[in-house]
Amino acid sequence: PVIKFMQNDTHKGIVGFVIKYKISLILILILFSLVRQNIFVNDFPNVIFQKQKTIEDMELTNQQLQNDNKQLQEQIDGYTEEDLSLIESQARFKYGLVKDGEEFYQINTAVETDNVAESSESTL
């Protein structure tokens, strides 16, 4: 007698089909869940298009900033030494900048107040 190993013909119908193709059914379920996750939950294709648009917008902004920087650098390169010293003095005045070895004196205006109750000692 030949023994047939792992073969059971007692299951018929849907149960027999599930037992016979269990690996295939498990793989189909995994595939279905991955497709559902990517398309319905993660909004897969639209997310990619949105990120590509964001990248294109950033590249355009970077290009515009590079052009602006180039124009400003050309403007700075076009200044003469006299223009640069004038700009430096204006910046130093505006921001209170002091060069090394320079002394800075600030004069504050005096505020006069009326002291009605001055004593005789305060006038000395």
BASELUM-781036 format. One line per field, with one value per residue (C-alpha): residue number from 0; residue in three letters; x, y, z. Coordinates in Angstrom, 1 decimal, always signed. Example, Ala and Ser with C-alpha at 12.3 -4.5 7.8 and 13.67 -1.06 7.14 Angstrom:
% BASELUM-781036
k	c(0_1)
r	c(ALA_SER)
xx	c(+12.3_+13.7)
yy	c(-4.5_-1.1)
zz	c(+7.8_+7.1)
***
This chain:
% BASELUM-781036
k	c(0_1_2_3_4_5_6_7_8_9_10_11_12_13_14_15_16_17_18_19_20_21_22_23_24_25_26_27_28_29_30_31_32_33_34_35_36_37_38_39_40_41_42_43_44_45_46_47_48_49_50_51_52_53_54_55_56_57_58_59_60_61_62_63_64_65_66_67_68_69_70_71_72_73_74_75_76_77_78_79_80_81_82_83_84_85_86_87_88_89_90_91_92_93_94_95_96_97_98_99_100_101_102_103_104_105_106_107_108_109_110_111_112_113_114_115_116_117_118_119_120_121_122_123)
r	c(PRO_VAL_ILE_LYS_PHE_MET_GLN_ASN_ASP_THR_HIS_LYS_GLY_ILE_VAL_GLY_PHE_VAL_ILE_LYS_TYR_LYS_ILE_SER_LEU_ILE_LEU_ILE_LEU_ILE_LEU_PHE_SER_LEU_VAL_ARG_GLN_ASN_ILE_PHE_VAL_ASN_ASP_PHE_PRO_ASN_VAL_ILE_PHE_GLN_LYS_GLN_LYS_THR_ILE_GLU_ASP_MET_GLU_LEU_THR_ASN_GLN_GLN_LEU_GLN_ASN_ASP_ASN_LYS_GLN_LEU_GLN_GLU_GLN_ILE_ASP_GLY_TYR_THR_GLU_GLU_ASP_LEU_SER_LEU_ILE_GLU_SER_GLN_ALA_ARG_PHE_LYS_TYR_GLY_LEU_VAL_LYS_ASP_GLY_GLU_GLU_PHE_TYR_GLN_ILE_ASN_THR_ALA_VAL_GLU_THR_ASP_ASN_VAL_ALA_GLU_SER_SER_GLU_SER_THR_LEU)
xx	c(+0.0_+1.2_+0.5_-0.3_+1.2_-0.6_-3.4_-6.9_-9.8_-12.4_-12.8_-15.0_-16.4_-15.2_-13.3_-11.4_-10.6_-9.3_-7.2_-5.7_-4.9_-4.3_-0.9_-2.3_-5.3_-3.0_-0.8_-4.0_-5.2_-1.8_-1.8_-5.3_-4.4_-1.3_-3.2_-5.9_-3.4_-1.5_-4.4_-7.2_-5.4_-2.2_-3.7_-0.7_-0.6_-1.8_+0.8_+3.6_+2.2_+1.9_+5.5_+6.7_+4.9_+6.3_+9.8_+9.3_+8.0_+11.1_+13.4_+11.7_+12.0_+15.7_+16.4_+14.7_+16.8_+20.0_+19.1_+18.4_+21.7_+23.5_+22.0_+22.8_+26.4_+26.8_+25.4_+27.9_+30.8_+29.8_+30.3_+33.4_+35.5_+33.9_+30.4_+31.5_+32.9_+29.6_+27.6_+29.9_+29.5_+25.7_+25.6_+27.9_+25.8_+22.5_+23.6_+26.1_+29.1_+32.6_+35.9_+38.8_+40.8_+38.0_+36.4_+32.7_+31.2_+27.4_+26.0_+22.6_+20.4_+19.8_+16.2_+15.2_+12.6_+10.9_+11.7_+9.3_+10.3_+14.0_+15.8_+18.6_+21.2_+20.3_+21.3_+24.8)
yy	c(+0.0_+3.5_+6.2_+9.5_+12.1_+15.4_+14.7_+14.8_+14.4_+14.7_+18.5_+19.5_+22.8_+26.1_+24.6_+22.4_+25.3_+27.4_+24.6_+23.9_+27.5_+29.0_+30.5_+32.1_+33.5_+34.9_+36.6_+38.0_+39.4_+41.0_+42.6_+43.9_+45.4_+47.1_+48.5_+49.8_+51.4_+53.1_+54.4_+55.1_+55.9_+57.5_+59.0_+57.7_+59.3_+62.7_+62.9_+62.4_+65.1_+67.5_+66.9_+67.4_+70.7_+71.8_+70.9_+72.8_+75.9_+75.8_+75.5_+78.5_+80.5_+79.5_+80.6_+83.9_+84.4_+83.6_+86.1_+88.8_+88.0_+88.2_+91.7_+92.9_+91.6_+93.4_+96.6_+96.2_+95.6_+98.8_+101.0_+103.2_+103.5_+106.8_+105.2_+102.4_+104.8_+106.8_+103.6_+102.5_+105.8_+105.7_+102.2_+103.1_+106.0_+104.1_+101.1_+102.7_+100.6_+101.5_+100.5_+99.0_+101.8_+104.3_+106.0_+106.7_+109.5_+109.8_+113.0_+112.8_+115.9_+117.1_+116.9_+119.9_+119.3_+121.8_+120.9_+122.8_+121.4_+122.0_+122.3_+124.8_+121.9_+120.9_+124.3_+124.0)
zz	c(+0.0_-0.9_+1.6_+0.2_+2.5_+3.2_+0.9_+2.3_-0.1_+2.6_+2.2_-0.7_-1.9_-0.6_+2.4_+0.1_-2.2_+0.8_+2.1_-1.4_-2.2_+1.2_+0.3_-2.8_-0.8_+1.9_-0.8_-2.4_+0.9_+1.6_-1.9_-1.4_+1.9_+0.5_-2.5_-0.2_+2.2_-0.6_-2.7_-0.3_+3.0_+1.8_-1.4_-3.3_-6.7_-5.5_-2.8_-5.4_-7.7_-4.8_-3.7_-7.3_-7.5_-4.2_-5.4_-8.7_-6.8_-4.5_-7.5_-9.1_-5.9_-5.6_-9.2_-8.6_-5.4_-7.3_-9.9_-7.3_-5.5_-8.9_-9.5_-6.0_-6.4_-9.7_-8.0_-5.2_-7.6_-9.5_-6.4_-6.2_-3.2_-2.4_-2.5_-0.3_+2.4_+2.3_+2.7_+5.6_+7.4_+7.0_+8.4_+11.2_+12.2_+11.8_+13.8_+16.2_+14.8_+16.0_+14.3_+16.2_+17.9_+17.6_+20.6_+20.6_+22.6_+23.0_+24.3_+25.9_+26.2_+29.8_+31.0_+33.1_+35.9_+38.2_+41.7_+43.8_+47.1_+46.8_+50.1_+50.8_+50.7_+47.2_+45.8_+47.1)
***
